[in-house]
Amino acid sequence: MATSNSAREPLSRRAAAPPGGEAFRARYRYRVLIEAEISALKRRFSENIRSREPIARVNEILFKVLCHNICCIIHAATEHGLDLSVMLRADPLEVFKV
């Protein structure tokens, strides 16, 4: 059985228990979700940013994120057969009322 040099315990046991324990795993799972969304955004709208000015770069990235979110809404609506025209005709304050 392969062992680690530092702790002399099996590698499989060390891989199963990352440093930080349960709190680490609770936060780390969000990293996977965020990386998946960033990857989808880059595939859909390319990795390149054409703007040169820092403010324009931020605006371009925010616009790509907005377009990605709209595409996700349209995809979910068509996949589940939802009618988005109801949401577009409604008062925005009523649609998102909590």
N, C-alpha and C positions, 0 to 999 in steps of 0.2 A: 504494500500500500504506500502510495506517495505521501510524503509528509512535508510540511513547510519547514524551512530552516529556522525561522525565528521562534515560533511557538511550539513546535514539535507536536502538532495535532493534525489530523487528516485535513487535506485541502478541501474536501467536500464539506466538512463541518465548518471550516472558516468561511467558505463561500455562502453557506446557508445563513450565517449570522454576521451581517456586515457591521462595521463599527457604528456605535450609536444605538443599536438595538431597534426596538419597535418605533420610536420617534423618528429615527432616520428613515426607516422603510415607509412610514406614513408620508413623509415629505418627498422622498425620492420617487414615489410613483407618479407624482405630478410632472417630474422631469421628462419621463417617457411620453406623457401626453403632450407636453409642450413641444418636444422635439418632433413628434409626429405631425403636429399642426404646422410647424415651421417648414418641415420637409414638403408637405402638401402645398403650402403657399409658394415655395420656391419652384416646385414642379409646374404649377399652374401659371405663374406670372414671371418666371425666370429669376435667376439669382442676381442678375445685374441691376444696379441702381445707376441711372444715367445722370442724375443731378450732381452738380459740383458743390453748390453752397450747402452748408450744414443744415440750415432751416429747410431748404428745398429737399434735402435727403430725408429728413424726418417726415415731411409732408408726403413724399413719394411712398415711403414705407407705410405710413398710416393709410394712405389711399389704397395700397395693395391689400392691407389687412381688411379694410372696409369692403373692397370688392370680393375678397375671399369669403367673408362672412355672408355677403349677399348671395354668392354662388352656393354656399352651404344651405342657406334658407330655401333657395329655389330647388335645389336637389332634394332636400327633405320633403318639400311640398309636393313635388312631382312623384317622388317615390311612394308617399302615403296618400296621394290623391287629394290633397288639400287645396282649397280655393283661396288664393292670396288676394284676389280682388276685394274681398270683404275687408281685409286688413287695410288695403290701400284707400278705400273709401271712408273708412272710419276716422273719427277724431283721434289723433295720436295720443292725447292725454287719456282717453277712455280705453284704448287698446292696451296700454302699458300700466294701467291703474293697479296698484298693489292693494 
